[in-house]
Amino acid sequence: MRFDVVTLFPAIFDGYLTQSLLEKAIQRGLVDIQRHDLRDWAQDTPHRKVDDRPFGGGPGMLLQVDVTVRCVNAVDELSLTPARRILLTPQGKRFDQRMAEDLATSDRVMLLCGRYEGFDQRVTDILEPEEVSIGDFVLNGGEVAAMVIIDSVVRLLPGVLGDENSSVQDSFSRGNRLLEYPQYTRPREFQGHCVPDVLLGGDHGAIAAWREKQSRIRTEQRRSDLLDGRSDQND
């Protein structure tokens, strides 16, 4: 799978791409992540200007439509596989596990990272990307949101996780509306807190039943909206 990230700040990804499972997935050729500096398509040299004031007044600057369209079209041509275009914006459809699973079936995804007051509206009108938000809050730019999407999608790709069942059992995975049950490892006791006896007995049926019960209790206590479907705005 290939990600193309369009950004004003490609260096933000330097540390992120060289750590943990993501680095291993890249090294093994399971995923290819390319960064593209939007300023490389600016025609205003030597300043490489990509933004300007909004017509009608207002605070901040907008990323210009001509520069963005040139960039996206050029990046599209770098591969024979058409890219699924995702524009990251607080106004977009909320990103969730179901969308991550959907994106994981794509061969190529292009992530457009906004900055300042966002993109000129004509970027959406012309390029027709999917507009996606990772939550009801505002970030300085789309780069962190892009990392969230990449992280959640890559771990779903075959071969990335050591145990393929790990992603299946995660909270929210494949329509699962229950939060994950509590988990424990050594030591068996610490500061008076002990591992539940049922997990130590070797009765897999009893363990499964306990985990199911704990998942439901935890969901009722922390995210009761999941049980009645109120959290799923994408249905």
C-alpha positions in Angstrom: 0.0 0.0 0.0 1.2 3.5 -0.8 0.5 6.8 1.0 1.3 10.1 -0.6 1.3 13.0 1.9 1.0 16.5 0.6 2.3 18.9 3.3 4.1 22.2 3.9 6.2 20.6 6.6 7.4 17.1 5.4 10.1 17.1 8.1 7.4 16.7 10.8 7.2 13.0 9.7 11.0 12.3 10.1 10.8 10.7 13.5 7.4 9.2 13.1 8.4 7.2 10.0 11.5 5.7 11.6 10.1 4.1 14.7 8.5 0.9 15.9 6.1 -1.2 13.7 5.8 1.5 11.0 9.5 1.5 10.3 9.5 -2.3 10.1 6.5 -2.2 7.7 8.3 0.2 5.5 11.6 -1.8 5.5 9.7 -4.9 4.6 7.9 -3.3 1.7 4.5 -3.6 3.2 3.8 0.1 3.0 5.4 3.0 1.0 5.0 6.5 2.5 6.0 9.4 0.3 6.0 13.0 1.4 5.5 15.9 -1.1 6.3 19.5 -0.2 3.5 21.7 -1.5 5.9 24.6 -2.0 7.7 22.6 -4.7 4.7 23.5 -7.0 4.7 27.2 -6.2 5.6 29.4 -9.2 6.5 32.4 -7.1 10.2 31.9 -6.9 12.3 32.4 -4.8 9.7 32.8 -2.1 7.7 29.6 -3.0 4.5 31.3 -2.0 1.5 28.9 -1.5 -1.0 31.1 0.5 -2.8 34.4 0.3 -5.5 36.4 2.1 -9.1 35.4 1.8 -11.4 37.4 -0.5 -14.0 39.3 1.5 -11.6 39.7 4.4 -11.1 37.7 7.6 -8.3 36.3 9.6 -5.4 34.2 8.5 -4.3 32.9 5.1 -5.7 30.3 2.7 -3.7 27.7 0.7 -4.1 28.6 -3.0 -6.1 26.5 -5.4 -3.7 26.7 -8.4 -0.6 25.5 -6.4 -2.6 22.7 -4.7 -4.2 21.4 -8.0 -0.8 21.4 -9.7 0.7 19.5 -6.9 -2.0 16.9 -6.6 -2.1 16.2 -10.3 1.6 15.8 -10.4 1.7 13.5 -7.5 -1.1 11.4 -9.0 1.1 10.8 -12.0 3.9 9.3 -10.0 2.2 6.0 -9.9 0.0 4.1 -12.3 -2.4 3.4 -9.4 -5.0 6.1 -8.9 -4.9 7.6 -5.5 -7.9 7.9 -3.1 -7.8 11.5 -2.1 -8.4 12.5 1.5 -8.5 16.2 2.5 -8.0 16.6 6.3 -10.3 19.2 7.7 -12.3 19.7 11.0 -15.4 20.0 8.7 -15.0 16.5 7.3 -16.6 13.1 8.0 -15.4 11.7 11.3 -12.7 9.2 11.0 -13.3 5.9 12.8 -12.3 2.2 12.7 -14.7 1.4 10.0 -13.1 4.0 7.7 -9.7 2.7 8.6 -10.7 -0.8 7.6 -12.1 0.6 4.3 -8.9 2.6 3.6 -6.8 -0.5 4.3 -8.4 -2.1 1.2 -7.0 0.7 -1.0 -3.8 0.4 -3.0 -3.0 4.1 -2.7 -4.2 7.0 -0.5 -3.2 10.6 -0.9 -3.5 12.7 2.3 -3.8 16.5 1.9 -2.6 18.3 5.0 -4.1 21.8 5.4 -2.5 24.7 7.3 -3.5 28.2 8.3 -7.2 28.7 7.6 -7.3 25.7 5.3 -7.6 25.3 1.5 -9.4 27.5 -1.0 -12.9 26.0 -1.5 -12.1 25.4 -5.1 -9.6 22.7 -4.1 -12.5 20.6 -3.0 -14.7 21.7 -5.9 -12.1 20.7 -8.5 -10.3 17.7 -6.9 -13.3 16.2 -5.2 -11.4 14.6 -2.3 -13.1 12.9 0.6 -13.1 15.4 3.5 -12.1 13.7 6.8 -11.8 14.9 10.4 -10.2 12.9 13.2 -12.4 14.7 15.9 -14.2 17.7 16.9 -11.2 19.9 17.6 -8.8 22.1 15.7 -5.1 21.3 15.1 -2.3 23.6 13.8 -2.3 21.5 10.6 -3.3 18.2 9.0 0.1 16.5 9.6 -0.9 15.0 13.0 -4.2 13.9 11.6 -2.4 12.2 8.7 -0.2 10.3 11.1 -3.3 9.1 13.0 -4.8 7.8 9.8 -1.6 6.2 8.6 -1.1 4.5 12.0 -4.6 3.1 12.2 -4.6 1.8 8.6 -1.1 0.4 8.4 -1.6 -1.9 11.5 -4.5 -3.5 9.5 -2.3 -4.5 6.6 -1.4 -8.2 6.4 2.0 -8.9 7.9 2.4 -5.7 9.9 1.4 -7.0 13.3 3.1 -10.1 14.8 -0.3 -11.6 15.6 -2.9 -11.1 12.9 -5.7 -11.5 15.6 -4.5 -8.4 17.4 -6.3 -6.0 15.2 -9.4 -8.2 15.0 -9.8 -8.1 18.8 -9.2 -4.3 19.2 -12.0 -2.0 20.4 -14.2 -0.8 17.5 -12.8 -3.4 15.0 -15.1 -4.9 12.4 -18.2 -3.5 13.9 -17.3 -4.4 17.4 -19.2 -2.0 19.7 -17.6 -3.2 22.9 -14.4 -1.7 24.4 -11.6 -4.1 25.0 -11.6 -6.1 28.3 -8.9 -5.5 30.9 -5.6 -7.3 30.4 -2.8 -8.4 32.8 0.7 -9.7 32.8 3.4 -10.5 35.3 3.8 -9.9 38.2 0.6 -11.7 39.5 0.4 -9.3 42.5 1.6 -5.7 42.9 0.8 -3.3 45.7 -2.2 -5.4 46.7 -3.6 -5.6 43.2 -3.9 -9.1 42.0 -4.6 -10.7 38.6 -8.1 -12.2 38.5 -8.1 -15.9 39.3 -10.1 -16.8 36.2 -7.2 -15.8 34.0 -4.8 -18.1 35.8 -6.9 -21.3 35.7 -6.5 -22.4 32.1 -10.2 -22.7 31.4 -10.5 -21.0 28.0 -14.2 -21.0 28.1 -14.4 -19.3 31.4 -11.7 -16.8 30.3 -13.7 -16.0 27.2 -16.9 -15.5 29.2 -15.1 -13.3 31.7 -13.6 -11.1 29.0 -17.0 -10.7 27.3 -18.6 -9.7 30.5 -15.8 -7.2 31.4 -15.9 -5.7 27.9 -19.6 -5.0 28.3 -19.2 -3.6 31.8 -16.4 -1.3 30.7 -18.4 -0.1 27.7 -21.5 0.6 29.8 -19.4 2.6 32.2 -17.2 4.5 29.8 -19.0 4.6 26.4 -22.6 3.7 26.8 -23.3 5.5 23.5 -21.6 2.6 21.7 -24.3 0.2 22.9 -27.2 2.2 21.6 -25.5 3.3 18.4 -25.4 7.0 19.2 -21.7 7.2 18.4 -22.0 6.0 14.9 -22.7 9.1 12.8 -21.6 7.3 9.6 -24.5 4.7 9.4 
